[in-house]
Amino acid sequence: MLVAAIALAAAGAFLGPKVYRLGRTFHEVNVVADRLPDLPAVRAGALQRRREFPVVWAHRVDSLERAVAAAPQFEGMEIDVVYDAVADYFDVGHPPVPSQGLSLEHLLAAVPTLSAHYFWLDFKNLTEANEHAACARLVAIDRKYDIAGRTIVESTSPGALGCFTDHGFYTSYYLFPESPLAAMTAAQVAEYYAEVKANLLASRVNALSAPYRSLPFIEKYFPETDILLWYLDAGEGVRYHAWVTYLRLRPRVKVILVSHATPGYR
């Protein structure tokens, strides 16, 4: 793998002999890639849209304290939201963590230099039943804060993302929410491939998002689709720098979420 070699070489320039043991990690990913069944590449489905995003974003910015702490270091922040249809607002939080009663609007208002930041909304309960009400609420928030051009809306329900795409938000279909790619048999991979292909072709989304170890699946079967990833292993040592270097070199990877220790993590 040429790109893996380049990433290791780049990391090795400042990490020295420690990089050698990282080859095993890349080897593990290559083994997963080699095990993927031979299925046709899907060269349509995602809506191509030019978007220039900062690459490395802070993961799970779900409190005011964390938003304020992360803002000086990260242009992009991922925020988990649940749409409350009764109260018509986005509750910030990651179930099953209990709600703190924090609205998305309140959090956005607390972000220093809001206009200089980007947001990834991990929509935890989007369905076709609440799509239009939730979309209307987010459009209203956009009118107030002008965030549509700087906001990703992500969901495991791609068929319900069309309204957000139509209103200028960058949308992503969240893959592998239950089972990791490495744990799947070839038959399970083929079945999941068919599910993702059907969902993608039937929806209007701009990207696919997944854990970083799922990158081989997306690159092999959906080679023309934008990719959003998360690398959430703790720490910023040798392994972190090598992996982030590797992922940044992949041509379709647009955003990488990373762990970042701050007060207010929920």
Disulfide bonds with the S-S distance in Angstrom:
Cys135-Cys163 2.22
